[in-house]
Amino acid sequence: MSRKQLNKILIMANSFERFHVFYQIRNSLSDKLYWETLGYVYSLSDNLYDQRKKVRRCFRERRPHKSYLMSKLERDYLNTLPETLTIYRGMTCKEYKSKEFGISWTLKKEKAEFFAFTYWRNFSTNHLKKMVHSIDIKKSQVEAYFGGRNESEIIYLGSK
């Protein structure tokens, strides 16, 4: 599939459908286009809680050219970070108790607080009690850093 064809398909999907559309067509993408599109689609999708297993599967994909997941600027910034990072996640208390954490974390505690207590577009979990959790990880455990939307987002899949 060409980038032009892909863009035509994705432009028709709203932020709640975009990841699902990507997931359906992912195997028809070249490796570079897969990673570029995953980063783009993930960053511009809402309410991914119900698709969390598919999201994790996509980031764990063993395809060449994974560096295309981030922009050069994001790769360069990630390289400047210290070897040990404290990352934060706004989450439900249920998620914390389960220890089955989502993959979106941030370098900014205040951003995690926003997602825990203010952000309303996670419809699947709006009714649940929320909290902020922090952990220390090695930079080598970071799958991606996304600097857009002022979120300082870290994709962390866990220690498995």
C-alpha positions in Angstrom: 0.0 0.0 0.0 1.3 3.4 -0.8 1.5 6.4 1.6 -1.1 8.2 -0.6 -3.6 5.2 -0.3 -3.0 5.0 3.4 -3.6 8.7 3.9 -6.9 8.4 2.0 -8.0 5.6 4.4 -6.9 7.2 7.6 -8.3 10.6 6.8 -11.8 9.1 6.9 -11.3 7.6 10.4 -12.1 9.7 13.5 -9.8 9.6 16.6 -11.9 6.7 18.0 -11.7 4.5 14.9 -8.2 5.4 13.7 -6.2 2.7 15.5 -8.7 0.0 14.5 -8.4 1.0 10.9 -4.6 0.9 11.1 -4.8 -2.5 12.8 -6.9 -3.9 10.0 -4.4 -2.8 7.2 -1.1 -3.1 9.0 0.0 -6.2 7.2 -0.2 -4.4 3.8 2.3 -1.8 4.9 6.0 -1.7 4.2 8.1 -1.9 7.4 9.1 1.8 7.3 5.5 2.8 6.6 4.2 0.5 9.4 6.4 2.2 12.1 5.7 5.7 10.8 2.0 5.1 10.8 1.9 3.3 14.1 3.5 6.3 15.8 1.2 8.8 14.0 -2.0 6.7 14.6 -1.3 6.0 18.2 -0.7 9.6 19.0 -3.9 10.7 17.3 -6.2 8.1 18.7 -8.6 8.2 21.6 -10.1 5.7 24.0 -7.6 2.9 23.3 -8.4 1.0 26.5 -10.6 -1.6 24.8 -7.9 -2.2 22.2 -5.0 -2.3 24.6 -3.9 -5.8 23.7 -3.8 -5.0 20.0 -1.9 -1.8 20.7 0.7 -3.7 22.7 1.0 -6.3 20.0 1.7 -3.6 17.4 4.5 -2.0 19.4 6.0 -5.5 20.1 6.0 -6.3 16.4 9.4 -7.5 15.2 9.8 -5.6 11.9 12.9 -3.8 10.7 13.2 0.0 10.8 11.6 0.5 14.2 13.4 3.8 14.4 10.8 5.2 12.1 8.3 5.1 15.0 9.8 8.4 16.1 10.8 11.5 14.3 14.5 12.4 14.2 13.9 15.1 16.7 12.2 12.6 19.1 15.1 10.1 18.6 17.6 12.8 19.3 15.8 13.9 22.4 15.5 10.4 23.8 19.2 10.0 23.3 19.9 13.0 25.6 17.9 11.5 28.5 19.7 9.9 31.5 20.1 6.2 31.6 17.5 5.9 34.4 14.1 7.6 34.0 11.2 8.2 36.3 8.0 7.8 34.4 4.4 8.5 35.5 1.1 7.1 34.5 -2.4 8.3 35.3 -4.4 5.1 35.8 -7.4 3.6 37.5 -6.9 2.0 40.9 -8.1 -1.2 39.3 -5.2 -1.1 36.8 -2.7 -0.4 39.6 -4.0 -3.4 41.6 -3.8 -5.7 38.6 -0.2 -4.6 37.7 -1.2 -4.9 34.1 -0.3 -1.4 33.2 -1.0 0.4 29.9 1.9 1.4 27.7 1.5 5.3 27.7 3.6 6.9 30.4 5.0 10.4 30.7 8.1 12.1 32.0 5.9 14.8 33.6 4.0 14.1 36.8 1.6 16.9 36.1 0.7 15.4 32.7 -0.1 12.0 34.4 -2.3 13.9 36.9 -4.1 15.5 34.0 -4.8 12.1 32.4 -5.9 10.6 35.7 -8.1 13.4 37.0 -9.1 15.7 34.1 -9.0 14.0 30.7 -12.5 12.8 29.8 -12.1 11.0 26.5 -11.3 7.6 28.1 -15.0 6.6 28.1 -14.3 3.0 29.2 -12.8 4.0 32.5 -14.4 7.4 33.3 -16.5 5.9 36.1 -13.5 4.3 37.9 -11.4 5.8 40.7 -8.0 7.2 39.4 -4.5 7.7 40.7 -1.0 8.5 39.5 1.8 5.8 39.6 5.5 6.3 39.0 8.3 3.8 38.3 12.0 4.0 37.5 13.1 2.3 34.3 16.2 2.1 32.2 16.2 4.2 29.0 16.9 1.0 27.1 13.3 -0.2 28.1 11.7 2.7 26.3 10.0 1.7 23.0 9.4 5.3 21.9 9.3 8.9 23.0 6.6 11.1 21.5 7.2 14.8 22.1 4.0 16.1 20.4 1.1 17.6 22.2 3.4 18.6 25.0 3.0 15.2 26.7 6.6 14.0 26.9 5.1 10.5 26.3 7.1 7.4 26.9 5.9 4.1 25.4 6.9 1.4 28.0 5.7 -2.1 27.5 6.9 -3.4 30.9 9.7 -5.7 31.9 8.4 -8.9 30.2 
